[in-house]
Structures are given as structure tokens and as C-alpha cells.
Amino acid sequence: MRTLIENVTIATMNAEKKIIKEGYMIFDENIIHEVGEGNYAGERNGVNVLDGKDRIMIPGLINAHTHSYANIVKGTTENVPLEIWMLYIMAEGKYMSRGDHEVSAALGGIEMLKSGTTTFLDHLAQDLEGLRVVANQYKKIGIRSVLTPMFGDRPYALSLPEEIDLGEMGGKPHGPSSSSAGNWKQLIEMVEDVVKNLLQPEKGISVAVGPSGAQRCSDELLIASMDLANKYNLPWHTHLLETKAQEVTAHRQFGKSMVAHLDHLGILNEKVSFAHGVWVSPEEIELIRARGASIVHNPASNLTLGSGILPMIPLKESGVNLALGTDGPNCSGFQSMFESMKLAAILSNTHTFDYTKWITAAEVLDMATRGSARAIGMSDKIGSIEPGKKADFVLLNSKVTNFVPLNNLVWQLVYGRADSAIDSVFVNGNKLVENGKVTSIDEESVYKEAVERGAFLMKKCQDDYGIIKRASPKLYDMLMRVAVQPTNRA
Ligand SMILES: [Zn+2]
């Protein structure tokens, strides 16, 4: 059945970024059929009509980088940089059961839908069965996802700027708990199993190939992972140069920059999206642009972990596709794309005193919609309110302080942190958020289970937390040596 929403303000985010002050949109339980200005003059028989008075419609926001495991381990670290934080998450990952992942995924789905995100990339270090429970959760909730198995085959201790003895915890690669160092063939088979068993775009489940980071993977694994992405025509996603320590590591490990290394392996192309890229050099920016890869900016995470601020202005000026994400809530606090948009916009202003170059609100809204859609390989399906696109959209209440008076819609959307104005959220034409609640899942039962599972998990992690705290001074000394090294950052 078709539904007409009329008298509505629409930020279409089409190629012209057209704003319709008062217009209409017609959709069904799949796609958008018609978008127009003024009154709808066509047939109304058999059409469900909704009044969009005092409502603003935007495309569903697209979170191009997060990790669902993180929803159940929020707040377990504070004021530690990534290189130490990773030890915490690897310890937590070791003890998380499939049931923990299932409830953690549900928490993330609820959080994102309620803050206006309709599609997201879940970079998750799980094998087929672990990813299956997560995929089933997303299908039940109705949110669109890109399942991205995360894996590596080099011991963690070898992915740092200096060789450092971290005992047993330094010997594990960053990947599913079943994986062991050096076993790249087994990892590729696992990811191929995920593709064969879980890829169901018609049910909202896409798949991407997701090595954890170049420094955490053998060349064989990186090359084979891109071969797999090519075989099934999938996006390829990885962390890149999140910290200065990683920039230093790249030169030690590869004898060249990290992006130059990936290009040397022949795996830098338009399928690639990089989470972070905070420490890219001007030469790396040029390579990323020339090969058509994307950068996914995660400002809240970069600030929380003290990683640095993405050089967005040089990236934009070079023409690199820029997308936006939140990263996991254990390093960003909350998966709000509205928060990401605002941080991205205001942080760029610190890059240069030349205010004529500062990033605009329209540009960050573009990152959170069209830019992210391109980064996850879904430009033809989502990211704008246009006929033929999936009916994924958000209705915001315009009678709230954020929008009164309405002087500049896009600026107020971005700078006004408009997630508090969300009225309803639709995916595939289904209303999944109404009256502040997700309609497709019993939130209370998810919270109850998460409380129980979270407490049990924390108990299991305590000994490991103690081991990490005792090892931290070694990492501190290493990081202080890294801090004074020169950088080629843009
Ligand atoms: Zn991440």
C-alpha cells in the first residue's frame, strides 16, 4: 500500500541538495515513488494519507563505522589512548558469549534508530555463528546493516611502533576469539562463509570485508581479503591511521606510509573505506583520492581516545569521498550521527584560521547521507529522498526550540543536535520509531537482559583488567617516545 505524506518540509539530499519548503512524498513498504513541491495532484484512492504539518523530513542517516560488541561494555575505560584501550576491548571480547553479542547488537540497533540512523556498518570480530545471531537481531528490529567481519592475523604486540613484551595478551591477533596468529587462509574461509550464509540485501543485511587494520594483518591476508571482496563485489573496510603511533608503526613495519603500502599491494580502490585516517599525509590523501577510496570520520571517538582531529579540509579540497560514523559507544559514548555531524563541522574550524575554508553544515549532512552511502557501496539505494531510493527517512518535529524560528534548516539540523526533535523513523517504509520507542522490539526486555549480562561480563573481565593495568606503564613509555617523533600528517 502506498502512503502519501503531505505539507512536509523535505531536505532531499538529492544531487542538487534541494530543500522543499512545503511538499509531499509517496512511498510503499520498499521504495520512494514520488517527491514534489506543493500539493499532490494525483490519485488519492487507495492511498494512505499522513499530514506532515510541522514536520521536517530528512533521509535516514548512515553510520559508516561502528562496532556492536561495544554497546555492552560502555564506560569500562577512561582517559586511555587507543593502544591501551585495545587491550581492554580484546580482553572483553574474549569473554563475550553469543548471547552477549545478541543483546549488545539489540542495544545498538535501538540507540541508532532512535537517533535517526537507518543504516550502519557493524565492524565485528565474530565468526559466522556470532555474526548470524547479530544479523537475526537486525532483521527482527528492521534496521539496515552492513555486517563486516573484522579480522587480523598478526599478534597485537607486533602491530605497535616498538616491539614490546605484553605476555599472552600481546600474542593474540585482533579478530574472532577462535582465530590464531598466522592463520590467514582460515580467516578468509570464515569470511567467505559469512558472505555465503548471511548476505541478504532484500532483508536489509549486506556484507563487507573488514580487516582490522593493515598493521594487524599479513600481506597475504590483506591481498586475499580484497580478492574476496572482488569475487563477491563487496565493499572493503578497515581502520586506518587512527593514531600517531600507527603512523610511526607503518614506517617501521612497511618502510613506507600505510596508504602507500596498501597501494603497493594493489588493494587501494573504490571499494575501500577507511575508518579514521586522522594521521594521513598529503601524499596519502592524494593516493586515496586517485584510487577513489573513502574516509569515514569518527570525531567523537577520535576526541575520546585523544587520537587527534581528522584533516578534513585538505581531504575535502582534494576531492576524497568523506563519510561519517560514530565508532563504538565504548569510545564515543553514544552512536548519534547528529553528534558526529556537529563535531565534524565545528572541529574543522580549528584546522585553519582561513575561515573561508571551513566545512559547512550542508557538507557534513552530505557526509552523513550521500557520502556514507557511497562508502558502504549503497549509493544507488539510500542516502537521499528521491524516487527509486529505499523508503528510509526520519521525520523531525519543527515545533521545538532547535527549529524555532526556522532561519536555516540545514544549519539548525546540524548545529542544533536535532536528534532530540525526532518524531518518527522509517526503514523500508516501515515505521520503526514512534513516540520515542522502537516499535519492532520490546526495549524493556532488552534492557533487563543487558543489565544481567553486562554485570556477569564485568565480573569475568576483572582479572584481565588487572593484568592490563600492570602492563600499562610499558605502553606509556612507548607512547611518550612516539609523541616526540616527527610526523608527515597533513
Ligand atoms: Zn572502530
Boltz pocket constraint, residues with backbone or C-beta under 6 A from the ligand:
constraints:
  - pocket:
      binder: B
      contacts: [[A, 65], [A, 66], [A, 67], [A, 123], [A, 239], [A, 275], [A, 327], [A, 328]]
      max_distance: 6.0
